[in-house]
């Protein structure tokens, strides 16, 4: 499973350099949802979702606006 941050307006993912990318393969993956939320808050992001991405896409889960 990958834990990613996704911009709700652009559908881009946060990468390792804290830039937004449309390429999910370049997205930064966090160890836990808590670390993803802390990172998001430290950057003062608004309108960012946490995505739990599984090998089987039918189990993917998007938690809306978790960083506010």
C-alpha atoms as a printed R data frame, in Angstrom:
   type eleno elety resid chain resno       x      y       z
1  ATOM     1    CA   UNK     A     1   0.000  0.000   0.000
2  ATOM     2    CA   UNK     A     2   1.120  3.552  -0.741
3  ATOM     3    CA   UNK     A     3  -0.011  6.602   1.222
4  ATOM     4    CA   UNK     A     4  -0.036  9.670  -1.021
5  ATOM     5    CA   UNK     A     5  -1.091 13.323  -0.876
6  ATOM     6    CA   UNK     A     6  -3.341 14.476  -3.716
7  ATOM     7    CA   UNK     A     7  -4.368 18.013  -4.634
8  ATOM     8    CA   UNK     A     8  -8.170 17.947  -4.783
9  ATOM     9    CA   UNK     A     9  -8.344 20.714  -7.427
10 ATOM    10    CA   UNK     A    10  -5.711 19.488  -9.887
11 ATOM    11    CA   UNK     A    11  -5.611 15.744  -9.047
12 ATOM    12    CA   UNK     A    12  -1.792 16.025  -8.905
13 ATOM    13    CA   UNK     A    13   0.279 14.144  -6.327
14 ATOM    14    CA   UNK     A    14   2.966 15.519  -4.047
15 ATOM    15    CA   UNK     A    15   6.487 14.373  -4.955
16 ATOM    16    CA   UNK     A    16   9.676 14.080  -2.872
17 ATOM    17    CA   UNK     A    17  10.620 17.726  -3.588
18 ATOM    18    CA   UNK     A    18   7.204 18.968  -2.363
19 ATOM    19    CA   UNK     A    19   6.116 19.795  -5.904
20 ATOM    20    CA   UNK     A    20   2.919 18.602  -7.552
21 ATOM    21    CA   UNK     A    21   3.133 15.976 -10.285
22 ATOM    22    CA   UNK     A    22   0.509 14.309 -12.428
23 ATOM    23    CA   UNK     A    23   2.702 11.180 -12.616
24 ATOM    24    CA   UNK     A    24   1.659  8.924  -9.738
25 ATOM    25    CA   UNK     A    25   4.918  6.966 -10.151
26 ATOM    26    CA   UNK     A    26   6.804 10.077  -8.967
27 ATOM    27    CA   UNK     A    27   4.555 10.644  -5.952
28 ATOM    28    CA   UNK     A    28   6.016 10.586  -2.475
29 ATOM    29    CA   UNK     A    29   4.746  7.699  -0.366
30 ATOM    30    CA   UNK     A    30   4.455  8.126   3.397
31 ATOM    31    CA   UNK     A    31   4.910  5.432   6.054
32 ATOM    32    CA   UNK     A    32   1.651  6.258   7.839
33 ATOM    33    CA   UNK     A    33  -1.408  8.424   7.329
34 ATOM    34    CA   UNK     A    34  -0.398 10.370  10.425
35 ATOM    35    CA   UNK     A    35   2.958 11.304   8.861
36 ATOM    36    CA   UNK     A    36   1.201 12.297   5.640
37 ATOM    37    CA   UNK     A    37  -1.157 14.555   7.611
38 ATOM    38    CA   UNK     A    38   1.698 16.089   9.617
39 ATOM    39    CA   UNK     A    39   3.673 16.820   6.454
40 ATOM    40    CA   UNK     A    40   0.631 18.344   4.785
41 ATOM    41    CA   UNK     A    41  -0.038 20.564   7.794
42 ATOM    42    CA   UNK     A    42   3.600 21.626   8.063
43 ATOM    43    CA   UNK     A    43   3.352 22.952   4.501
44 ATOM    44    CA   UNK     A    44   0.007 24.659   5.276
45 ATOM    45    CA   UNK     A    45  -1.783 22.873   2.444
46 ATOM    46    CA   UNK     A    46  -5.531 23.249   2.048
47 ATOM    47    CA   UNK     A    47  -7.742 21.068  -0.122
48 ATOM    48    CA   UNK     A    48  -5.430 18.070  -0.052
49 ATOM    49    CA   UNK     A    49  -6.620 14.492   0.164
50 ATOM    50    CA   UNK     A    50  -4.834 11.426   1.474
51 ATOM    51    CA   UNK     A    51  -4.938  8.512  -0.941
52 ATOM    52    CA   UNK     A    52  -4.457  4.923   0.196
53 ATOM    53    CA   UNK     A    53  -3.311  3.177  -2.986
54 ATOM    54    CA   UNK     A    54  -3.345 -0.632  -3.096
55 ATOM    55    CA   UNK     A    55  -2.013 -3.099  -5.650
56 ATOM    56    CA   UNK     A    56  -5.614 -3.870  -6.557
57 ATOM    57    CA   UNK     A    57  -7.226 -0.501  -7.433
58 ATOM    58    CA   UNK     A    58 -10.665 -1.663  -6.296
59 ATOM    59    CA   UNK     A    59  -9.460 -1.196  -2.715
60 ATOM    60    CA   UNK     A    60  -8.076  2.336  -3.193
61 ATOM    61    CA   UNK     A    61  -9.440  4.857  -0.726
62 ATOM    62    CA   UNK     A    62  -9.365  8.660  -0.835
63 ATOM    63    CA   UNK     A    63  -9.803 10.600   2.399
64 ATOM    64    CA   UNK     A    64 -11.011 14.062   1.488
65 ATOM    65    CA   UNK     A    65  -9.549 17.287   2.881
66 ATOM    66    CA   UNK     A    66  -7.660 15.589   5.725
67 ATOM    67    CA   UNK     A    67  -4.942 18.195   6.089
68 ATOM    68    CA   UNK     A    68  -6.961 21.213   7.130
